[in-house]
């Protein structure tokens, strides 16, 4: 491709993720571009869910975009103007604030969300944030990820709100998710959970959780399982707790059914010559 030059009416993909169209594009060298009348988005649709329009843009491949006279668009509606705006065009994970969420719900009121992503290292990161609901209060959010190996990984996500609505069953409402396994020195800890404080939590706040965007529990079944085991040449010892519950709506409220609730301890001894014995 050309090292420098100028092209009219440009559409294309930058870094394999950012869809860009512009009235004019000036290629300054192999890595730098200047665009006029540009629109940028990550949505691969004719009418993207969100996009930014710019009067003028300077962009660096796998670097940053610096734009003048920026307008944020939702579908084809413009609602926020910024004289200057910059954000990363890098494919690798970058520490920084994520795209805000702004909206309105008849039940929650005006909605504003802001999350901060911390790329600690290539194998670990944390996201923290908050959702503000004008009718219900502020919901705190947290998500942590760590992957050391096939046998050691941690995923934890949680959110909590002090609900301002008068007719809820409980005012302090929360949910948490754990998909974690830690193995070291013959010990193994498992934590697999998807739990909530009350039967309507997912219906009220499920769409606004960090973890909940791709998961909908319409059956209202929740669970938690924890196990600590120790395996050596003489014996296999484990202690675990397993609980699952289901909420069912009724005319007068709801019923909470405990499907499973069992702590347990097991010990299996080994015969070094013949293997395990009961």
KOLLOPA-254720 format. One line per field, with one value per residue (C-alpha): residue number from 1; y, z, x. Coordinates in Angstrom, 1 decimal. Example, Ala and Ser with C-alpha at 12.3 -4.5 7.8 and 13.67 -1.06 7.14 Angstrom:
2
n = 1, 2
v = -4.5, -1.1
w = 7.8, 7.1
u = 12.3, 13.7
This chain:
278
n = 1, 2, 3, 4, 5, 6, 7, 8, 9, 10, 11, 12, 13, 14, 15, 16, 17, 18, 19, 20, 21, 22, 23, 24, 25, 26, 27, 28, 29, 30, 31, 32, 33, 34, 35, 36, 37, 38, 39, 40, 41, 42, 43, 44, 45, 46, 47, 48, 49, 50, 51, 52, 53, 54, 55, 56, 57, 58, 59, 60, 61, 62, 63, 64, 65, 66, 67, 68, 69, 70, 71, 72, 73, 74, 75, 76, 77, 78, 79, 80, 81, 82, 83, 84, 85, 86, 87, 88, 89, 90, 91, 92, 93, 94, 95, 96, 97, 98, 99, 100, 101, 102, 103, 104, 105, 106, 107, 108, 109, 110, 111, 112, 113, 114, 115, 116, 117, 118, 119, 120, 121, 122, 123, 124, 125, 126, 127, 128, 129, 130, 131, 132, 133, 134, 135, 136, 137, 138, 139, 140, 141, 142, 143, 144, 145, 146, 147, 148, 149, 150, 151, 152, 153, 154, 155, 156, 157, 158, 159, 160, 161, 162, 163, 164, 165, 166, 167, 168, 169, 170, 171, 172, 173, 174, 175, 176, 177, 178, 179, 180, 181, 182, 183, 184, 185, 186, 187, 188, 189, 190, 191, 192, 193, 194, 195, 196, 197, 198, 199, 200, 201, 202, 203, 204, 205, 206, 207, 208, 209, 210, 211, 212, 213, 214, 215, 216, 217, 218, 219, 220, 221, 222, 223, 224, 225, 226, 227, 228, 229, 230, 231, 232, 233, 234, 235, 236, 237, 238, 239, 240, 241, 242, 243, 244, 245, 246, 247, 248, 249, 250, 251, 252, 253, 254, 255, 256, 257, 258, 259, 260, 261, 262, 263, 264, 265, 266, 267, 268, 269, 270, 271, 272, 273, 274, 275, 276, 277, 278
v = 0.0, 3.6, 5.2, 8.7, 10.2, 11.4, 9.6, 10.8, 9.1, 6.4, 3.4, 0.8, -1.1, 0.0, -2.6, -5.1, -3.6, 0.0, 0.8, 4.2, 6.3, 9.8, 12.4, 12.8, 10.7, 11.9, 9.1, 10.9, 7.8, 4.1, 4.5, 7.9, 9.2, 12.4, 12.3, 14.9, 14.5, 11.1, 8.7, 5.9, 2.9, -0.8, -1.8, -3.8, -2.6, -0.1, 2.0, 1.4, 1.4, 4.1, 6.1, 9.2, 11.9, 14.3, 17.4, 16.3, 13.3, 12.3, 8.5, 6.3, 2.6, 0.6, 3.9, 6.7, 8.7, 12.5, 14.2, 17.8, 18.8, 15.3, 14.3, 11.1, 9.4, 6.8, 5.3, 8.4, 10.8, 13.1, 14.1, 14.9, 17.4, 17.5, 20.1, 17.5, 13.7, 11.0, 7.2, 4.2, 2.4, -0.4, -4.1, -5.0, -4.4, -0.9, 0.6, 3.3, 4.2, 2.3, 3.7, 5.2, 4.0, 6.6, 5.8, 5.9, 3.2, 3.5, 1.4, 2.5, 6.2, 7.9, 5.6, 6.5, 3.9, 4.3, 1.5, 1.6, -1.2, -1.9, -4.1, -5.2, -7.7, -10.0, -12.7, -10.5, -7.5, -5.8, -3.8, -1.5, 0.8, 2.0, 2.3, 5.3, 4.8, 8.0, 6.1, 3.2, 4.5, 3.7, 0.1, -0.8, -3.2, -5.3, -8.0, -9.7, -12.2, -14.1, -17.1, -18.7, -22.1, -24.8, -25.7, -22.2, -19.5, -17.0, -15.2, -13.2, -10.7, -8.9, -6.0, -4.5, -1.7, -0.1, 0.0, 3.2, 1.6, 1.2, -2.1, -4.4, -7.4, -6.4, -3.0, -4.3, -6.3, -8.1, -10.8, -12.5, -15.0, -17.1, -19.4, -20.2, -23.1, -22.9, -25.8, -25.9, -28.4, -31.2, -28.9, -27.8, -25.2, -24.9, -22.1, -22.2, -19.9, -17.7, -16.4, -13.5, -11.8, -12.0, -13.4, -10.3, -9.2, -10.5, -9.0, -5.6, -5.4, -8.3, -6.3, -3.9, -6.3, -6.7, -10.4, -10.5, -9.2, -12.6, -14.6, -14.5, -16.7, -16.7, -19.9, -18.1, -21.0, -20.1, -22.2, -22.2, -25.0, -24.9, -27.7, -28.0, -31.1, -32.6, -35.4, -37.2, -40.7, -42.0, -40.5, -38.2, -35.9, -33.4, -31.2, -29.4, -27.4, -27.5, -25.4, -24.5, -22.8, -21.8, -18.9, -19.2, -16.4, -16.7, -14.5, -13.3, -13.0, -15.8, -19.2, -20.0, -23.7, -25.1, -27.7, -28.9, -28.0, -30.4, -30.1, -33.2, -34.7, -37.6, -39.6, -42.2, -44.1, -45.6, -49.0, -48.3, -51.7, -52.1, -48.5, -46.9, -48.9, -48.0
w = 0.0, -0.4, 2.2, 1.9, 0.0, 0.1, -0.5, -0.7, 0.8, 2.8, 4.6, 6.3, 9.4, 11.6, 13.8, 12.9, 15.3, 14.6, 11.7, 10.2, 7.5, 6.4, 3.7, 3.4, 4.6, 4.5, 5.0, 6.6, 6.7, 7.4, 10.9, 11.0, 9.4, 9.4, 8.6, 8.1, 8.5, 10.2, 12.1, 14.3, 16.0, 16.9, 15.7, 12.5, 11.4, 8.8, 11.7, 14.7, 18.2, 19.1, 17.2, 17.5, 14.8, 14.4, 12.4, 12.3, 13.6, 14.0, 14.3, 15.0, 14.1, 17.4, 19.2, 20.0, 18.2, 18.9, 17.6, 17.4, 17.6, 18.7, 18.9, 20.5, 18.6, 19.7, 16.4, 14.3, 17.2, 18.4, 22.1, 23.5, 22.1, 23.2, 21.8, 22.2, 22.6, 22.5, 23.1, 22.4, 19.1, 20.6, 20.2, 23.4, 26.7, 28.1, 31.5, 31.5, 31.7, 29.6, 27.5, 29.7, 29.7, 29.7, 29.6, 31.2, 32.7, 34.0, 37.0, 37.6, 36.5, 34.8, 34.4, 34.2, 34.4, 34.5, 34.8, 35.1, 33.7, 35.2, 33.1, 35.8, 33.7, 30.7, 33.0, 35.5, 35.5, 37.5, 36.6, 39.1, 38.6, 39.5, 38.1, 39.2, 39.1, 40.0, 41.5, 43.2, 44.3, 43.3, 42.6, 43.1, 40.7, 40.8, 38.5, 38.9, 36.6, 36.9, 34.9, 35.9, 34.3, 33.4, 37.1, 38.7, 37.7, 39.4, 38.3, 40.7, 40.1, 42.5, 42.8, 45.6, 46.0, 48.9, 47.1, 47.7, 46.6, 49.5, 48.6, 48.0, 50.2, 51.3, 50.8, 50.8, 47.6, 46.0, 43.7, 43.2, 40.8, 41.2, 38.7, 40.4, 40.9, 42.8, 42.9, 44.8, 46.8, 46.5, 47.6, 45.4, 46.1, 43.9, 44.2, 41.7, 42.6, 41.1, 44.0, 44.7, 47.8, 46.7, 44.1, 42.0, 41.8, 38.3, 37.0, 38.4, 37.9, 35.8, 32.6, 34.4, 36.1, 34.6, 34.3, 33.5, 30.0, 28.3, 31.0, 31.9, 34.7, 33.9, 35.9, 39.1, 40.1, 41.9, 43.4, 45.3, 45.5, 47.5, 47.8, 49.5, 48.7, 49.5, 47.4, 48.3, 47.9, 51.0, 50.8, 49.1, 51.6, 50.7, 52.4, 50.4, 50.7, 48.0, 48.0, 45.4, 45.6, 43.5, 43.7, 42.5, 42.3, 44.0, 44.3, 47.7, 47.0, 46.4, 47.6, 48.2, 47.8, 48.9, 46.3, 47.8, 51.0, 52.0, 53.8, 53.4, 54.3, 52.5, 53.0, 50.6, 51.7, 49.2, 49.2, 47.7, 46.0, 44.8, 44.7, 46.5, 49.1, 50.6
u = 0.0, 1.0, 3.3, 1.7, -1.2, -4.8, -8.0, -11.7, -14.7, -12.9, -14.4, -12.3, -11.2, -8.3, -6.5, -9.1, -11.6, -12.4, -14.7, -13.9, -15.5, -14.3, -14.7, -11.0, -8.0, -4.4, -1.9, 1.1, 3.3, 3.0, 1.6, -0.1, -3.3, -5.2, -9.0, -11.6, -15.4, -14.8, -17.0, -15.5, -17.2, -16.6, -20.1, -20.2, -23.7, -24.9, -26.4, -24.1, -25.5, -22.9, -20.3, -18.2, -18.1, -15.2, -14.4, -10.7, -8.9, -5.2, -4.9, -1.9, -2.0, -2.0, -1.7, -4.2, -6.9, -7.0, -10.1, -11.4, -15.1, -16.3, -20.0, -21.2, -24.0, -26.6, -27.9, -28.5, -29.1, -26.3, -26.5, -23.0, -20.4, -16.8, -14.3, -11.4, -11.5, -8.9, -9.1, -6.8, -6.9, -4.7, -5.7, -3.9, -5.8, -5.3, -6.0, -8.7, -12.3, -14.8, -17.7, -20.4, -23.9, -26.7, -30.4, -33.8, -36.1, -39.6, -38.7, -35.1, -35.3, -32.4, -29.4, -25.7, -22.9, -19.2, -16.6, -12.8, -10.7, -7.3, -5.0, -2.7, -0.7, -1.3, -2.9, -4.8, -7.2, -9.9, -12.9, -14.7, -17.6, -21.0, -24.5, -26.5, -30.3, -32.2, -35.2, -33.3, -29.8, -26.2, -25.1, -21.4, -19.7, -16.6, -15.0, -11.6, -9.9, -6.7, -5.4, -2.2, -2.6, -5.2, -5.4, -5.3, -7.6, -9.9, -13.0, -15.1, -17.9, -20.2, -22.6, -24.6, -27.2, -29.0, -32.4, -34.4, -37.7, -40.2, -41.9, -38.9, -38.5, -35.0, -33.3, -29.6, -29.5, -26.6, -25.4, -22.1, -20.5, -17.4, -15.8, -12.5, -10.0, -6.7, -4.3, -1.0, 1.1, -1.6, -4.4, -7.2, -9.9, -13.0, -15.5, -18.4, -21.3, -24.0, -26.1, -28.4, -29.9, -33.6, -35.9, -36.3, -32.7, -32.1, -35.3, -34.5, -30.7, -29.6, -29.1, -26.7, -24.3, -20.8, -21.2, -24.9, -25.0, -24.7, -26.5, -30.2, -31.5, -35.2, -35.8, -34.7, -32.4, -29.2, -26.4, -23.0, -20.5, -17.2, -14.7, -11.3, -9.4, -6.0, -4.6, -1.3, 0.1, -1.7, -5.2, -7.6, -9.4, -12.1, -14.6, -17.3, -20.5, -23.2, -26.4, -28.9, -32.2, -35.2, -37.6, -41.2, -43.7, -47.0, -50.1, -49.0, -45.3, -42.9, -41.7, -38.0, -37.2, -33.8, -33.2, -29.8, -28.0, -25.3, -22.0, -19.9, -16.5, -14.9, -11.7, -10.4, -7.3, -4.8, -3.2, 0.2, 0.2, -3.4, -4.8, -7.7, -9.7, -13.1
